[in-house]
Amino acid sequence: MNGKVFIDFCRRLLHDSPGPVFLVLDGHPVHRSNAVKQFAASTGGRLRLCFLPGYAPELNPDEWVWKHVKHDRIGRAGVSGPEDLKAKALAALHRLQKLPHLVQGFFRDPGLRYITA
């Protein structure tokens, strides 16, 4: 991940959304880079960057995805090595792509109410 890749991702988000985009971010250095800040400022308020506190996994919806992948899918299967782990992780993520209702359910956690407020 670098600034160019992240800005390209943000451009695609803006292209696919007619209104403002509120992007919840962690403290990754790319997210806080000057290039990203300048890009967000250039959108006239359409892209709004909302940063999570330094350590607050309970406020990060990504944690639900990784919990599901690590504990609910891979943790229940035997893993024979690094390649098998990678294959199982990718399979779990592809499965989630096909189950949007499950991902939407992650956002119903009371700790994530700030997202829908």
C-alpha positions as CSV (number, residue, x, y, z in Angstrom):
1,M,0.0,0.0,0.0
2,N,1.3,3.4,-0.9
3,G,-0.2,6.9,-1.4
4,K,-0.8,6.4,-5.1
5,V,-2.7,3.1,-4.7
6,F,-4.8,4.6,-1.8
7,I,-5.6,7.7,-3.8
8,D,-6.7,5.6,-6.8
9,F,-8.9,3.6,-4.4
10,C,-10.4,6.9,-3.1
11,R,-11.0,8.1,-6.7
12,R,-13.0,4.8,-7.4
13,L,-15.1,5.3,-4.3
14,L,-15.9,8.9,-5.4
15,H,-16.7,7.8,-8.9
16,D,-19.1,5.1,-7.6
17,S,-20.9,7.4,-5.2
18,P,-23.1,10.4,-6.2
19,G,-22.8,12.0,-2.7
20,P,-20.2,12.5,-0.1
21,V,-18.0,9.6,1.0
22,F,-17.1,9.3,4.7
23,L,-14.1,7.0,4.9
24,V,-13.2,5.6,8.3
25,L,-9.5,5.1,8.5
26,D,-6.9,3.8,11.0
27,G,-3.6,5.4,11.6
28,H,-1.6,3.8,8.8
29,P,1.0,6.3,7.6
30,V,-0.4,6.3,4.0
31,H,-3.8,7.4,5.3
32,R,-2.2,10.3,7.1
33,S,0.2,11.3,4.3
34,N,0.3,14.8,2.8
35,A,-0.7,13.5,-0.6
36,V,-3.8,11.9,0.8
37,K,-4.7,15.0,2.8
38,Q,-4.2,17.2,-0.4
39,F,-6.3,14.8,-2.5
40,A,-9.2,14.9,0.1
41,A,-9.0,18.7,0.2
42,S,-9.2,18.8,-3.6
43,T,-12.6,17.0,-3.5
44,G,-14.4,20.0,-2.1
45,G,-15.8,18.0,0.8
46,R,-16.9,15.0,-1.1
47,L,-14.3,12.8,0.5
48,R,-14.2,13.1,4.2
49,L,-11.5,11.3,6.1
50,C,-12.5,10.1,9.6
51,F,-9.7,8.7,11.7
52,L,-10.1,6.2,14.4
53,P,-8.2,6.7,17.7
54,G,-4.7,5.2,17.9
55,Y,-5.8,1.9,19.3
56,A,-9.5,1.1,19.2
57,P,-10.1,-2.2,17.5
58,E,-13.6,-2.3,18.9
59,L,-14.4,0.8,16.7
60,N,-13.0,-0.7,13.5
61,P,-15.4,-2.7,11.4
62,D,-12.4,-4.4,9.7
63,E,-11.8,-6.2,12.9
64,W,-15.1,-8.0,12.5
65,V,-14.0,-9.2,9.0
66,W,-10.6,-10.5,10.4
67,K,-12.3,-12.1,13.4
68,H,-14.6,-13.9,11.0
69,V,-11.8,-15.0,8.8
70,K,-9.3,-16.0,11.5
71,H,-11.6,-17.4,14.2
72,D,-14.8,-18.5,12.5
73,R,-13.3,-19.9,9.3
74,I,-9.6,-20.6,9.5
75,G,-9.5,-21.4,13.2
76,R,-11.9,-24.3,12.7
77,A,-9.8,-25.8,9.9
78,G,-6.4,-27.5,10.0
79,V,-3.6,-25.5,8.3
80,S,-0.7,-27.4,6.8
81,G,1.6,-24.5,6.0
82,P,1.9,-20.9,4.7
83,E,0.4,-21.6,1.3
84,D,-2.5,-23.5,2.8
85,L,-3.1,-20.6,5.2
86,K,-3.1,-18.1,2.3
87,A,-5.5,-20.2,0.3
88,K,-7.9,-20.6,3.3
89,A,-7.8,-16.9,4.0
90,L,-8.5,-15.9,0.4
91,A,-11.3,-18.5,0.3
92,A,-12.9,-17.0,3.5
93,L,-12.6,-13.5,2.0
94,H,-14.2,-14.6,-1.3
95,R,-17.0,-16.3,0.7
96,L,-17.7,-13.0,2.5
97,Q,-17.9,-11.2,-0.9
98,K,-20.8,-13.4,-1.7
99,L,-22.6,-12.9,1.7
100,P,-23.2,-9.1,1.9
101,H,-25.9,-9.7,4.6
102,L,-23.1,-11.2,6.8
103,V,-20.9,-8.1,6.3
104,Q,-23.8,-5.8,7.0
105,G,-24.4,-7.7,10.2
106,F,-20.9,-6.8,11.4
107,F,-22.1,-3.1,11.4
108,R,-24.9,-3.9,13.8
109,D,-22.4,-4.2,16.7
110,P,-23.3,-1.5,19.3
111,G,-19.7,-0.3,19.3
112,L,-20.1,0.6,15.6
113,R,-23.2,2.8,16.0
114,Y,-21.1,5.9,15.3
115,I,-21.0,4.8,11.6
116,T,-24.7,4.9,11.1
117,A,-25.4,7.9,13.3
